[in-house]
Amino acid sequence: MTSPWPISLDDVRAARARLAPYLQPSPLYNYPLLDAAVGHGIQVLVKHENFNPTNSFKVRNGLSFMTALPDAQRARGVVAATRGNHGLGIAYAGKTFGVRTVICVPVGNNPDKNAGMRALGARVIEEGRDYDESVQVAQRLVEADGLALAHSTNDRTVLAGAATLSLEMFEQAGMLDAIVAVVGGGSQAVGAITVARALSPSTKVYAAQATGAAAAHDSWHGGQRITRERADTFADGLATRSTYDLTFPALQAGLAGFVTVSDAEIADAVRLLMSTTHSLVEGAGAGGLAALRTLAPQLAGQRVGIIVSGGNIDEATLRRIILREL
Protein backbone atom coordinates (compact mmCIF):
# COMPACT_ATOMS: atom_id res chain seq x y z
CA MET A 1 0.00 0.00 0.00
CA THR A 2 1.35 3.42 -0.94
CA SER A 3 2.25 5.66 1.99
CA PRO A 4 0.15 8.83 2.27
CA TRP A 5 3.11 10.79 3.64
CA PRO A 6 4.98 12.73 0.93
CA ILE A 7 7.75 14.00 3.21
CA SER A 8 9.45 13.04 6.47
CA LEU A 9 10.86 14.97 9.40
CA ASP A 10 14.33 14.38 7.93
CA ASP A 11 13.20 16.16 4.76
CA VAL A 12 11.97 19.08 6.84
CA ARG A 13 15.21 19.33 8.78
CA ALA A 14 17.20 19.19 5.54
CA ALA A 15 15.08 22.01 4.13
CA ARG A 16 15.65 24.10 7.24
CA ALA A 17 19.40 23.63 6.91
CA ARG A 18 19.23 24.86 3.31
CA LEU A 19 17.08 27.85 4.28
CA ALA A 20 19.05 28.89 7.37
CA PRO A 21 21.57 31.16 5.58
CA TYR A 22 18.76 33.07 3.87
CA LEU A 23 15.80 33.17 6.27
CA GLN A 24 15.40 33.86 9.98
CA PRO A 25 12.70 32.09 12.05
CA SER A 26 9.44 34.00 12.17
CA PRO A 27 8.06 34.99 15.61
CA LEU A 28 5.39 33.15 17.58
CA TYR A 29 3.39 35.43 19.87
CA ASN A 30 0.49 35.18 22.28
CA TYR A 31 -1.96 38.08 22.59
CA PRO A 32 -4.22 38.14 25.68
CA LEU A 33 -6.78 40.29 23.84
CA LEU A 34 -6.99 37.66 21.10
CA ASP A 35 -7.37 34.90 23.71
CA ALA A 36 -10.27 36.83 25.21
CA ALA A 37 -11.92 37.30 21.81
CA VAL A 38 -11.67 33.59 20.97
CA GLY A 39 -12.84 32.63 24.45
CA HIS A 40 -13.36 29.12 25.86
CA GLY A 41 -10.13 29.41 27.84
CA ILE A 42 -8.04 28.86 24.70
CA GLN A 43 -4.48 30.18 24.57
CA VAL A 44 -3.79 31.20 20.98
CA LEU A 45 -0.21 31.08 19.67
CA VAL A 46 0.14 33.14 16.49
CA LYS A 47 2.87 32.20 14.00
CA HIS A 48 3.63 35.42 12.13
CA GLU A 49 4.58 34.30 8.64
CA ASN A 50 3.40 37.72 7.46
CA PHE A 51 6.65 39.08 8.95
CA ASN A 52 8.81 37.11 6.48
CA PRO A 53 10.45 38.52 3.35
CA THR A 54 7.63 38.64 0.74
CA ASN A 55 5.22 38.79 3.74
CA SER A 56 4.26 35.13 3.40
CA PHE A 57 5.23 31.60 4.41
CA LYS A 58 5.64 30.81 0.71
CA VAL A 59 9.12 32.34 0.75
CA ARG A 60 10.10 29.14 2.58
CA ASN A 61 8.71 27.06 -0.28
CA GLY A 62 10.52 29.10 -2.93
CA LEU A 63 13.88 29.00 -1.17
CA SER A 64 13.53 25.29 -0.43
CA PHE A 65 12.75 24.55 -4.08
CA MET A 66 15.55 26.70 -5.45
CA THR A 67 18.25 25.48 -3.06
CA ALA A 68 17.44 21.87 -3.99
CA LEU A 69 17.36 22.52 -7.75
CA PRO A 70 20.33 21.14 -9.73
CA ASP A 71 22.57 23.75 -11.39
CA ALA A 72 21.63 22.60 -14.88
CA GLN A 73 17.95 23.28 -14.19
CA ARG A 74 18.70 26.61 -12.54
CA ALA A 75 20.51 27.64 -15.72
CA ARG A 76 17.38 26.99 -17.82
CA GLY A 77 15.13 28.97 -15.48
CA VAL A 78 12.03 28.30 -13.41
CA VAL A 79 8.31 28.75 -14.06
CA ALA A 80 5.50 28.72 -11.51
CA ALA A 81 1.75 29.31 -11.40
CA THR A 82 0.33 31.29 -8.52
CA ARG A 83 -2.30 33.61 -7.10
CA GLY A 84 0.63 35.56 -5.73
CA ASN A 85 2.44 34.34 -2.64
CA HIS A 86 4.03 31.25 -4.19
CA GLY A 87 5.14 33.39 -7.11
CA LEU A 88 6.62 35.97 -4.76
CA GLY A 89 8.54 33.21 -3.00
CA ILE A 90 9.88 31.83 -6.28
CA ALA A 91 10.75 35.33 -7.55
CA TYR A 92 12.54 36.10 -4.27
CA ALA A 93 14.53 32.89 -4.53
CA GLY A 94 15.28 33.60 -8.18
CA LYS A 95 16.66 37.02 -7.31
CA THR A 96 18.67 35.55 -4.44
CA PHE A 97 20.37 32.96 -6.67
CA GLY A 98 20.33 34.76 -10.02
CA VAL A 99 17.83 32.38 -11.63
CA ARG A 100 15.43 33.52 -14.36
CA THR A 101 11.82 33.18 -13.19
CA VAL A 102 8.53 33.27 -15.08
CA ILE A 103 5.34 33.50 -13.05
CA CYS A 104 1.90 32.67 -14.49
CA VAL A 105 -1.11 34.31 -12.81
CA PRO A 106 -4.80 34.43 -13.71
CA VAL A 107 -6.30 37.50 -15.32
CA GLY A 108 -7.44 39.96 -12.64
CA ASN A 109 -4.90 38.73 -10.10
CA ASN A 110 -3.99 40.87 -7.07
CA PRO A 111 -2.17 43.84 -8.68
CA ASP A 112 0.06 44.41 -5.65
CA LYS A 113 1.30 40.82 -5.79
CA ASN A 114 1.92 41.12 -9.53
CA ALA A 115 3.90 44.32 -8.95
CA GLY A 116 5.90 42.65 -6.19
CA MET A 117 6.87 39.73 -8.42
CA ARG A 118 7.96 42.07 -11.21
CA ALA A 119 9.97 44.15 -8.74
CA LEU A 120 11.86 40.97 -7.81
CA GLY A 121 12.80 40.48 -11.47
CA ALA A 122 10.20 37.91 -12.53
CA ARG A 123 8.42 37.94 -15.84
CA VAL A 124 4.69 37.82 -15.04
CA ILE A 125 2.26 36.30 -17.55
CA GLU A 126 -1.42 37.02 -16.93
CA GLU A 127 -3.50 34.28 -18.53
CA GLY A 128 -6.36 32.03 -17.45
CA ARG A 129 -9.46 32.55 -15.33
CA ASP A 130 -8.05 31.06 -12.12
CA TYR A 131 -5.07 29.33 -10.54
CA ASP A 132 -5.79 25.96 -12.11
CA GLU A 133 -5.75 27.43 -15.63
CA SER A 134 -2.51 29.29 -14.84
CA VAL A 135 -0.95 25.92 -13.97
CA GLN A 136 -1.76 24.79 -17.52
CA VAL A 137 0.00 27.88 -18.89
CA ALA A 138 3.07 27.11 -16.79
CA GLN A 139 3.12 23.51 -17.98
CA ARG A 140 3.10 24.71 -21.60
CA LEU A 141 6.21 26.78 -20.88
CA VAL A 142 7.92 23.74 -19.37
CA GLU A 143 7.34 21.86 -22.60
CA ALA A 144 8.14 24.78 -24.93
CA ASP A 145 11.14 26.36 -23.16
CA GLY A 146 12.51 23.63 -20.91
CA LEU A 147 11.88 25.61 -17.72
CA ALA A 148 11.77 23.79 -14.39
CA LEU A 149 8.26 23.75 -12.93
CA ALA A 150 7.99 24.91 -9.32
CA HIS A 151 4.53 23.57 -8.50
CA SER A 152 3.06 25.19 -5.41
CA THR A 153 1.89 21.84 -4.02
CA ASN A 154 2.98 18.80 -6.03
CA ASP A 155 6.68 19.10 -5.18
CA ARG A 156 8.37 17.51 -2.17
CA THR A 157 10.96 20.26 -1.74
CA VAL A 158 8.16 22.82 -1.66
CA LEU A 159 6.27 20.81 0.97
CA ALA A 160 9.42 20.42 3.08
CA GLY A 161 9.98 24.16 2.94
CA ALA A 162 6.43 24.84 4.12
CA ALA A 163 6.87 22.37 6.98
CA THR A 164 9.80 24.32 8.42
CA LEU A 165 7.33 26.81 9.90
CA SER A 166 5.69 24.04 11.92
CA LEU A 167 9.07 22.77 13.08
CA GLU A 168 9.76 26.29 14.38
CA MET A 169 6.36 26.41 16.07
CA PHE A 170 7.07 23.35 18.19
CA GLU A 171 10.52 24.60 19.09
CA GLN A 172 9.13 28.00 20.10
CA ALA A 173 5.92 26.91 21.80
CA GLY A 174 6.83 23.59 23.34
CA MET A 175 3.62 21.61 23.75
CA LEU A 176 0.67 22.41 21.49
CA ASP A 177 -2.68 20.69 21.81
CA ALA A 178 -3.74 21.63 18.30
CA ILE A 179 -2.76 23.51 15.16
CA VAL A 180 -5.32 25.06 12.83
CA ALA A 181 -4.09 25.49 9.25
CA VAL A 182 -5.74 26.64 6.04
CA VAL A 183 -5.77 24.71 2.78
CA GLY A 184 -5.37 26.06 -0.70
CA GLY A 185 -3.15 23.35 -2.12
CA GLY A 186 -2.34 21.90 1.29
CA SER A 187 1.39 22.50 1.83
CA GLN A 188 0.84 24.36 5.11
CA ALA A 189 -1.44 21.69 6.60
CA VAL A 190 0.64 18.75 5.39
CA GLY A 191 3.71 20.39 6.88
CA ALA A 192 1.96 20.67 10.23
CA ILE A 193 0.80 17.04 10.07
CA THR A 194 4.30 15.82 9.19
CA VAL A 195 6.01 17.61 12.06
CA ALA A 196 3.28 16.85 14.61
CA ARG A 197 3.34 13.11 13.78
CA ALA A 198 7.07 12.99 14.44
CA LEU A 199 7.48 15.33 17.40
CA SER A 200 4.11 15.48 19.16
CA PRO A 201 1.69 12.72 18.14
CA SER A 202 -0.93 13.98 20.60
CA THR A 203 -1.17 17.32 18.77
CA LYS A 204 -4.22 17.41 16.52
CA VAL A 205 -4.13 19.27 13.21
CA TYR A 206 -7.32 20.84 11.87
CA ALA A 207 -7.79 22.45 8.47
CA ALA A 208 -10.08 25.02 6.92
CA GLN A 209 -11.08 26.12 3.46
CA ALA A 210 -13.19 28.99 2.21
CA THR A 211 -16.84 28.02 1.73
CA GLY A 212 -16.71 29.08 -1.91
CA ALA A 213 -13.52 27.12 -2.63
CA ALA A 214 -14.00 23.90 -0.73
CA ALA A 215 -12.92 21.11 -3.09
CA ALA A 216 -10.47 19.57 -0.62
CA HIS A 217 -12.90 19.94 2.29
CA ASP A 218 -15.72 18.31 0.34
CA SER A 219 -13.40 15.58 -0.94
CA TRP A 220 -12.15 14.87 2.59
CA HIS A 221 -15.65 14.53 4.00
CA GLY A 222 -16.95 12.62 0.98
CA GLY A 223 -14.02 10.22 0.74
CA GLN A 224 -13.55 10.89 -2.97
CA ARG A 225 -11.50 13.54 -4.76
CA ILE A 226 -13.55 16.10 -6.64
CA THR A 227 -12.90 19.20 -8.73
CA ARG A 228 -15.19 22.22 -8.68
CA GLU A 229 -16.04 24.46 -11.62
CA ARG A 230 -15.38 27.66 -9.69
CA ALA A 231 -13.49 28.99 -6.68
CA ASP A 232 -15.34 31.96 -5.20
CA THR A 233 -13.62 33.75 -2.33
CA PHE A 234 -11.87 37.07 -1.83
CA ALA A 235 -9.10 35.13 -0.03
CA ASP A 236 -7.08 34.52 -3.19
CA GLY A 237 -4.58 32.23 -1.46
CA LEU A 238 -7.43 29.78 -0.86
CA ALA A 239 -9.00 30.02 -4.32
CA THR A 240 -8.32 26.54 -5.71
CA ARG A 241 -10.79 24.20 -7.40
CA SER A 242 -8.95 20.90 -7.04
CA THR A 243 -7.13 18.51 -4.73
CA TYR A 244 -3.49 17.56 -5.31
CA ASP A 245 -1.69 14.26 -5.60
CA LEU A 246 1.01 14.80 -2.97
CA THR A 247 -1.11 16.50 -0.32
CA PHE A 248 -4.61 15.06 -0.39
CA PRO A 249 -3.73 11.54 0.86
CA ALA A 250 -1.87 13.10 3.80
CA LEU A 251 -4.82 15.37 4.56
CA GLN A 252 -7.11 12.34 4.48
CA ALA A 253 -4.89 10.35 6.82
CA GLY A 254 -3.67 13.06 9.17
CA LEU A 255 -6.33 15.68 9.83
CA ALA A 256 -8.41 15.58 13.00
CA GLY A 257 -11.09 17.71 11.36
CA PHE A 258 -11.82 19.91 8.36
CA VAL A 259 -14.17 22.92 8.36
CA THR A 260 -15.19 25.71 6.02
CA VAL A 261 -15.34 29.42 6.78
CA SER A 262 -17.33 32.05 4.93
CA ASP A 263 -15.86 35.20 3.41
CA ALA A 264 -17.66 37.18 6.11
CA GLU A 265 -15.97 35.09 8.82
CA ILE A 266 -12.58 35.52 7.14
CA ALA A 267 -13.07 39.28 6.89
CA ASP A 268 -14.05 39.43 10.55
CA ALA A 269 -10.87 37.51 11.42
CA VAL A 270 -8.78 40.01 9.42
CA ARG A 271 -10.29 42.85 11.46
CA LEU A 272 -9.73 40.98 14.73
CA LEU A 273 -6.09 40.26 13.93
CA MET A 274 -5.53 43.88 12.98
CA SER A 275 -6.98 45.10 16.27
CA THR A 276 -5.26 42.54 18.54
CA THR A 277 -1.90 41.95 16.83
CA HIS A 278 -1.63 45.30 15.02
CA SER A 279 -0.34 43.59 11.90
CA LEU A 280 -1.55 43.46 8.32
CA VAL A 281 -3.13 40.13 7.33
CA GLU A 282 -4.56 38.92 4.03
CA GLY A 283 -7.67 36.78 3.75
CA ALA A 284 -5.89 33.42 3.58
CA GLY A 285 -3.73 34.48 6.51
CA ALA A 286 -6.82 35.04 8.65
CA GLY A 287 -8.48 31.76 7.72
CA GLY A 288 -6.90 29.86 10.59
CA LEU A 289 -8.32 32.26 13.16
CA ALA A 290 -11.73 32.17 11.48
CA ALA A 291 -11.67 28.38 11.71
CA LEU A 292 -10.48 28.42 15.32
CA ARG A 293 -13.50 30.49 16.28
CA THR A 294 -15.70 27.79 14.74
CA LEU A 295 -13.76 25.00 16.44
CA ALA A 296 -13.38 26.80 19.80
CA PRO A 297 -16.06 24.90 21.77
CA GLN A 298 -14.32 21.57 21.13
CA LEU A 299 -10.85 23.01 21.84
CA ALA A 300 -11.76 24.63 25.16
CA GLY A 301 -8.87 25.15 27.55
CA GLN A 302 -6.23 24.14 25.00
CA ARG A 303 -3.02 25.69 23.62
CA VAL A 304 -3.68 26.17 19.91
CA GLY A 305 -1.31 27.36 17.20
CA ILE A 306 -2.60 29.31 14.21
CA ILE A 307 -0.59 30.44 11.20
CA VAL A 308 -0.91 33.96 9.85
CA SER A 309 0.34 32.75 6.52
CA GLY A 310 0.54 36.08 4.71
CA GLY A 311 -0.02 39.81 4.79
CA ASN A 312 -0.25 40.66 1.09
CA ILE A 313 -3.68 42.21 1.00
CA ASP A 314 -4.37 44.86 -1.62
CA GLU A 315 -5.63 48.30 -0.65
CA ALA A 316 -9.06 47.93 -2.28
CA THR A 317 -9.83 44.68 -0.44
CA LEU A 318 -8.53 46.05 2.84
CA ARG A 319 -10.77 49.10 2.48
CA ARG A 320 -13.82 46.89 1.91
CA ILE A 321 -12.98 44.88 5.03
CA ILE A 322 -12.49 47.96 7.19
CA LEU A 323 -15.76 49.44 5.92
CA ARG A 324 -17.48 46.08 6.61
CA GLU A 325 -18.44 45.62 2.99
CA LEU A 326 -17.12 42.05 3.24
C-alpha positions in Angstrom: 0.0 0.0 0.0 1.3 3.4 -0.9 2.2 5.7 2.0 0.1 8.8 2.3 3.1 10.8 3.6 5.0 12.7 0.9 7.8 14.0 3.2 9.4 13.0 6.5 10.9 15.0 9.4 14.3 14.4 7.9 13.2 16.2 4.8 12.0 19.1 6.8 15.2 19.3 8.8 17.2 19.2 5.5 15.1 22.0 4.1 15.7 24.1 7.2 19.4 23.6 6.9 19.2 24.9 3.3 17.1 27.9 4.3 19.0 28.9 7.4 21.6 31.2 5.6 18.8 33.1 3.9 15.8 33.2 6.3 15.4 33.9 10.0 12.7 32.1 12.1 9.4 34.0 12.2 8.1 35.0 15.6 5.4 33.2 17.6 3.4 35.4 19.9 0.5 35.2 22.3 -2.0 38.1 22.6 -4.2 38.1 25.7 -6.8 40.3 23.8 -7.0 37.7 21.1 -7.4 34.9 23.7 -10.3 36.8 25.2 -11.9 37.3 21.8 -11.7 33.6 21.0 -12.8 32.6 24.4 -13.4 29.1 25.9 -10.1 29.4 27.8 -8.0 28.9 24.7 -4.5 30.2 24.6 -3.8 31.2 21.0 -0.2 31.1 19.7 0.1 33.1 16.5 2.9 32.2 14.0 3.6 35.4 12.1 4.6 34.3 8.6 3.4 37.7 7.5 6.7 39.1 8.9 8.8 37.1 6.5 10.4 38.5 3.3 7.6 38.6 0.7 5.2 38.8 3.7 4.3 35.1 3.4 5.2 31.6 4.4 5.6 30.8 0.7 9.1 32.3 0.8 10.1 29.1 2.6 8.7 27.1 -0.3 10.5 29.1 -2.9 13.9 29.0 -1.2 13.5 25.3 -0.4 12.7 24.5 -4.1 15.6 26.7 -5.5 18.2 25.5 -3.1 17.4 21.9 -4.0 17.4 22.5 -7.8 20.3 21.1 -9.7 22.6 23.7 -11.4 21.6 22.6 -14.9 17.9 23.3 -14.2 18.7 26.6 -12.5 20.5 27.6 -15.7 17.4 27.0 -17.8 15.1 29.0 -15.5 12.0 28.3 -13.4 8.3 28.7 -14.1 5.5 28.7 -11.5 1.8 29.3 -11.4 0.3 31.3 -8.5 -2.3 33.6 -7.1 0.6 35.6 -5.7 2.4 34.3 -2.6 4.0 31.3 -4.2 5.1 33.4 -7.1 6.6 36.0 -4.8 8.5 33.2 -3.0 9.9 31.8 -6.3 10.8 35.3 -7.6 12.5 36.1 -4.3 14.5 32.9 -4.5 15.3 33.6 -8.2 16.7 37.0 -7.3 18.7 35.5 -4.4 20.4 33.0 -6.7 20.3 34.8 -10.0 17.8 32.4 -11.6 15.4 33.5 -14.4 11.8 33.2 -13.2 8.5 33.3 -15.1 5.3 33.5 -13.1 1.9 32.7 -14.5 -1.1 34.3 -12.8 -4.8 34.4 -13.7 -6.3 37.5 -15.3 -7.4 40.0 -12.6 -4.9 38.7 -10.1 -4.0 40.9 -7.1 -2.2 43.8 -8.7 0.1 44.4 -5.6 1.3 40.8 -5.8 1.9 41.1 -9.5 3.9 44.3 -8.9 5.9 42.6 -6.2 6.9 39.7 -8.4 8.0 42.1 -11.2 10.0 44.1 -8.7 11.9 41.0 -7.8 12.8 40.5 -11.5 10.2 37.9 -12.5 8.4 37.9 -15.8 4.7 37.8 -15.0 2.3 36.3 -17.6 -1.4 37.0 -16.9 -3.5 34.3 -18.5 -6.4 32.0 -17.5 -9.5 32.5 -15.3 -8.1 31.1 -12.1 -5.1 29.3 -10.5 -5.8 26.0 -12.1 -5.8 27.4 -15.6 -2.5 29.3 -14.8 -0.9 25.9 -14.0 -1.8 24.8 -17.5 0.0 27.9 -18.9 3.1 27.1 -16.8 3.1 23.5 -18.0 3.1 24.7 -21.6 6.2 26.8 -20.9 7.9 23.7 -19.4 7.3 21.9 -22.6 8.1 24.8 -24.9 11.1 26.4 -23.2 12.5 23.6 -20.9 11.9 25.6 -17.7 11.8 23.8 -14.4 8.3 23.7 -12.9 8.0 24.9 -9.3 4.5 23.6 -8.5 3.1 25.2 -5.4 1.9 21.8 -4.0 3.0 18.8 -6.0 6.7 19.1 -5.2 8.4 17.5 -2.2 11.0 20.3 -1.7 8.2 22.8 -1.7 6.3 20.8 1.0 9.4 20.4 3.1 10.0 24.2 2.9 6.4 24.8 4.1 6.9 22.4 7.0 9.8 24.3 8.4 7.3 26.8 9.9 5.7 24.0 11.9 9.1 22.8 13.1 9.8 26.3 14.4 6.4 26.4 16.1 7.1 23.4 18.2 10.5 24.6 19.1 9.1 28.0 20.1 5.9 26.9 21.8 6.8 23.6 23.3 3.6 21.6 23.8 0.7 22.4 21.5 -2.7 20.7 21.8 -3.7 21.6 18.3 -2.8 23.5 15.2 -5.3 25.1 12.8 -4.1 25.5 9.3 -5.7 26.6 6.0 -5.8 24.7 2.8 -5.4 26.1 -0.7 -3.1 23.4 -2.1 -2.3 21.9 1.3 1.4 22.5 1.8 0.8 24.4 5.1 -1.4 21.7 6.6 0.6 18.7 5.4 3.7 20.4 6.9 2.0 20.7 10.2 0.8 17.0 10.1 4.3 15.8 9.2 6.0 17.6 12.1 3.3 16.8 14.6 3.3 13.1 13.8 7.1 13.0 14.4 7.5 15.3 17.4 4.1 15.5 19.2 1.7 12.7 18.1 -0.9 14.0 20.6 -1.2 17.3 18.8 -4.2 17.4 16.5 -4.1 19.3 13.2 -7.3 20.8 11.9 -7.8 22.4 8.5 -10.1 25.0 6.9 -11.1 26.1 3.5 -13.2 29.0 2.2 -16.8 28.0 1.7 -16.7 29.1 -1.9 -13.5 27.1 -2.6 -14.0 23.9 -0.7 -12.9 21.1 -3.1 -10.5 19.6 -0.6 -12.9 19.9 2.3 -15.7 18.3 0.3 -13.4 15.6 -0.9 -12.1 14.9 2.6 -15.7 14.5 4.0 -17.0 12.6 1.0 -14.0 10.2 0.7 -13.6 10.9 -3.0 -11.5 13.5 -4.8 -13.5 16.1 -6.6 -12.9 19.2 -8.7 -15.2 22.2 -8.7 -16.0 24.5 -11.6 -15.4 27.7 -9.7 -13.5 29.0 -6.7 -15.3 32.0 -5.2 -13.6 33.8 -2.3 -11.9 37.1 -1.8 -9.1 35.1 0.0 -7.1 34.5 -3.2 -4.6 32.2 -1.5 -7.4 29.8 -0.9 -9.0 30.0 -4.3 -8.3 26.5 -5.7 -10.8 24.2 -7.4 -9.0 20.9 -7.0 -7.1 18.5 -4.7 -3.5 17.6 -5.3 -1.7 14.3 -5.6 1.0 14.8 -3.0 -1.1 16.5 -0.3 -4.6 15.1 -0.4 -3.7 11.5 0.9 -1.9 13.1 3.8 -4.8 15.4 4.6 -7.1 12.3 4.5 -4.9 10.3 6.8 -3.7 13.1 9.2 -6.3 15.7 9.8 -8.4 15.6 13.0 -11.1 17.7 11.4 -11.8 19.9 8.4 -14.2 22.9 8.4 -15.2 25.7 6.0 -15.3 29.4 6.8 -17.3 32.1 4.9 -15.9 35.2 3.4 -17.7 37.2 6.1 -16.0 35.1 8.8 -12.6 35.5 7.1 -13.1 39.3 6.9 -14.0 39.4 10.6 -10.9 37.5 11.4 -8.8 40.0 9.4 -10.3 42.8 11.5 -9.7 41.0 14.7 -6.1 40.3 13.9 -5.5 43.9 13.0 -7.0 45.1 16.3 -5.3 42.5 18.5 -1.9 42.0 16.8 -1.6 45.3 15.0 -0.3 43.6 11.9 -1.6 43.5 8.3 -3.1 40.1 7.3 -4.6 38.9 4.0 -7.7 36.8 3.8 -5.9 33.4 3.6 -3.7 34.5 6.5 -6.8 35.0 8.6 -8.5 31.8 7.7 -6.9 29.9 10.6 -8.3 32.3 13.2 -11.7 32.2 11.5 -11.7 28.4 11.7 -10.5 28.4 15.3 -13.5 30.5 16.3 -15.7 27.8 14.7 -13.8 25.0 16.4 -13.4 26.8 19.8 -16.1 24.9 21.8 -14.3 21.6 21.1 -10.9 23.0 21.8 -11.8 24.6 25.2 -8.9 25.1 27.6 -6.2 24.1 25.0 -3.0 25.7 23.6 -3.7 26.2 19.9 -1.3 27.4 17.2 -2.6 29.3 14.2 -0.6 30.4 11.2 -0.9 34.0 9.9 0.3 32.8 6.5 0.5 36.1 4.7 0.0 39.8 4.8 -0.2 40.7 1.1 -3.7 42.2 1.0 -4.4 44.9 -1.6 -5.6 48.3 -0.6 -9.1 47.9 -2.3 -9.8 44.7 -0.4 -8.5 46.0 2.8 -10.8 49.1 2.5 -13.8 46.9 1.9 -13.0 44.9 5.0 -12.5 48.0 7.2 -15.8 49.4 5.9 -17.5 46.1 6.6 -18.4 45.6 3.0 -17.1 42.1 3.2 
